[in-house]
Amino acid sequence: MAQPLVKKDDDRDDEVDYSPFLGIEKGAVLQEARVFNDPQLDARRCSQVITKLLYLLNQGETFTKIEATEVFFAVTKLFQSRDLGLRRMVYLIIKELSPSADEVIIVTSSLMKDMNSKTDMYRANAIRVLCRITDGTLLTQIERYLKQAIVDKNPVVASAALVSGIHLLQTNPEIVKRWSNEVQEAVQSRAALVQFHALALLHQIRQNDRLAVSKLVTSLTRGNVRSPLAQCLLIRYTSQVIRESGNNTQSGDRPFYDFLESCLRHKSEMVIFEAAKAITELNGVSSRELTPAITVLQLFLSSSKPVLRFAAVRTLNKVAMTHPMAVTNCNIDMESLISDQNRSIATLAITTLLKTGNESSVDRLMKQITNFMSDIADEFKIVVVEAIRSLCLKFPLKYRALMNFLSNILREEGGFDYKKAIVDSIVILIRDIPDAKESGLLHLCEFIEDCEFTYLSTQILHFLGVEGPKTSDPSKYIRYIYNRVHLENATVRASAVSTLAKFGASVDALKPRIFVLLRRCLFDSDDEVRDRATLYLNTLGGDGSVVETDKDTKDFLFGTLDIPLVNLETSLKNYEPSEEPFDINSVPREVKSQPLAEKKAPGKKPTGLGAPPTGPPSTADAYERMLLSIPEFANYGKLFKSSAPVELTEAETEYAVNVVKHIFDRHVVFQYNCTNTIPEQLLEDVIVIVDSSDAEEFSEVFSKPLRSLPYDSPGQTFVAFEKPEGLPTVGKFSNILKFFVKEVDPSTGEAEDDGVEDEYQLEDLEVVAADYILKVGVSNFRSAWESMGPDFERVDEYGLGPRESLAEAVNTVINLLGMQPCEGTEVVPPNSRSHACLLSGVYIGNVKVLVRLSFGLDGPKDVAMKLAVRSEDETASDAIHEIVASG
């Protein structure tokens, strides 16, 4: 008999987990509950039945009022049992059944008796149950007992009373606030959990009084908090006080920082980590303040406990986003974690190294990651891919090694999200690093040869059609595209036909070969493929003559639709069939802003292929199409730059307004995106009145009001100004939102006929020098600088005055100029006394500009700067110096 048992144990890993509650039904359990009424109670049997009832309740099973009442009354009879285990189950089931006010009186006397019992277990549990099921009236009767329990010598009883107080504070705050003296006494308890719960309750009682919280933190940081859990809470409350009191005092020291630093030497690991985490999350934390926290986290990286290693590497990963140079000292320790058995730790180590590594370490990291990638799940691989993409944009000269790595992992097995992340990364690198275009496009071509995802194939084919004709040898991509016509499904075949046509329209030398391929597509089995081939042949001139494709044909076939699809869909739905055909010019061209609900809960922004615009149109092309659709702006010329939206109202106000600044050569157009957040109001004739008295060189030439602004339906109003041509004119504008308010009947949704004129003061708006410079990076700054030549170079030195740090001075100048930092030079190493920063951009008039900044500390905190500018026009070089001199 023994042998089969051993065999069974050996095979236990292969068995399906068996639940003791499998298949139980509510009806059967309610029948079993009759054992509660037996004259001779079987404590073990009763406990089993209560366990089943609790399981049903926690699985979401609902009991009817009658069923709950019957079970509740039956359970109350179990108070006569002296079995400790059964009594604890009784307390649990009473809490879960949440009896109504009428039934509470049945158990109140029994619970109050238990609350004064000599058995501590009874007292603690009775307090928890009573506070869970009681109302305000009964609470006043037992308040005296609860106060006594808070300062009870038994820590279990004291903790039960304190935790009950935390719950009661939500429903009966006035009563709980009267316990402050007892809670204050409990904070001094020697029992760890009592001190922890007492501190939590005391903070909640005082949380709305900032001064009281500050006094609490001040007194406790000077005292002796024994409990590690309470110490962790105190660190969190201290961080909160630091945030609310501002970054620095007049003396330059951050309040309570010494306390946080002293916690780094605590004997408890959880306190040490909490203090280190708090220091790294301080607003505007300096390298000097970070150093002790980083040192402690570095020690945790070599801990034998996986939870400590994970906590340390995750915190360092977050620090690396803002202070990568501060984390570089930990790189050697993190490299050893790449082979950690816990894949989460290994992934965080890899991504942190990618953020903090320098250009020379890229190749070594790539070798280590190659072996690592096969051992982790897709979700971790995506994190690594995104980190590699960021690294490549930081060090453009290393694009070959990183692009080869991405192409290799693209050929391996993986799910859709993982493959899409890789493809998106390659696309972004192609767009941002010109030298990477040809190799990146070939990698994508090789991928679609064996791609199982239709969506990715069609998106890559579309991207090939846009970028392929611009390369030095477009013909090499034709083979890959035409293979799709033979080997793929109808959707991909149709996309391949469109891509072939784009090559034919853009590259006249390829037209004869493209026409031959398109004619073969006329015999395809799918009508969509045949129709596309027919359209492109007829439109491009399929008679075989090689003539240049005119602009109108290109725009018709491949131009973007200048009407928002949502607006077109709405207009088509509202169109009633009649003798008059549908007029596409009747479709409104105003692009809707992001809906209010999405604004409040922004998610992760998609990038790469198929990334939709978020909020107002997110690209210059989308803005330009919208502005061109308004006749008054059509003659303003080429749009140079559109700024990011600038908020003119605070969050959660009646009306949400932000503005986008559109810069033209002789004009500036303010696009005010407005949202009405009041359901009972309809706004009409919405316009922003702009006062330009502080911007003398600007003169208003046109304003376009918004006819109607319903609730949660964003719209735009525009105001245009004329300015001196080609100059970076600056000025300050005050804004007032004017409109007519009409009340809306909530039941019918109809607005009243009569409206009331009203206005709403908005924040001031500034046009600054950085609005006239586009952020455009270069892949190799040195060669770009040398090729620009010294003809229009301007060099001068400036004193920037006292600054908090060298990093703050660098960031201030970068923000002032609005240019793109190159080669990661925006990051200042910790404790540096000098730094060089490289910037590139395009000045208004499409003039390329390169800037070299050399910073140095002149004295304790005074910063000196040498500014060298090279551009294609001396006016631009002089203008950059004027911006810095006046800034």
Salt bridges, closest charged atoms under 4 A:
ASP9 OD1 - ARG12 NH2 2.62
ASP11 OD2 - LYS7 NZ 2.86
GLU32 OE1 - ARG45 NH2 2.88
GLU32 OE2 - LYS52 NZ 3.35
GLU67 OE1 - LYS26 NZ 3.15
ASP114 OD2 - ARG87 NH1 2.92
ASP120 OD1 - ARG123 NH1 2.73
GLU143 OE1 - ARG178 NH2 2.85
ASP152 OD2 - ARG123 NH2 2.24
GLU244 OE1 - ARG210 NE 3.55
GLU269 OE1 - LYS305 NZ 2.83
GLU274 OE2 - ARG236 NE 2.90
GLU281 OE2 - LYS277 NZ 3.48
GLU289 OE1 - ARG254 NH2 2.99
GLU335 OE2 - ARG364 NH2 2.59
ASP340 OD2 - ARG309 NE 2.81
ASP363 OD2 - LYS398 NZ 3.26
ASP375 OD2 - ARG343 NH1 4.00
ASP378 OD1 - LYS381 NZ 3.96
GLU386 OE2 - LYS604 NZ 3.20
ASP424 OD2 - LYS420 NZ 2.94
GLU438 OE1 - LYS476 NZ 2.91
GLU446 OE1 - ARG411 NH2 2.88
GLU449 OE2 - ARG484 NH1 2.95
GLU467 OE1 - LYS437 NZ 2.99
GLU488 OE2 - ARG484 NE 3.25
ASP524 OD2 - ARG493 NE 2.91
GLU528 OE2 - ARG532 NE 2.74
ASP555 OD2 - LYS551 NZ 2.78
ASP562 OD2 - ARG589 NE 3.77
GLU569 OE2 - LYS573 NZ 3.28
GLU590 OE2 - LYS704 NZ 2.92
GLU624 OE1 - LYS638 NZ 3.24
GLU684 OE1 - LYS742 NZ 3.10
GLU722 OE2 - ARG666 NH2 2.82
GLU759 OE1 - LYS738 NZ 3.81
ASP764 OD2 - LYS732 NZ 3.89
ASP771 OD2 - LYS661 NZ 2.98
GLU793 OE1 - ARG870 NE 3.00
GLU804 OE1 - LYS861 NZ 4.00
GLU808 OE2 - ARG803 NH1 3.66
GLU874 OE1 - ARG794 NH2 3.06
ASP878 OD1 - ARG794 NE 3.04
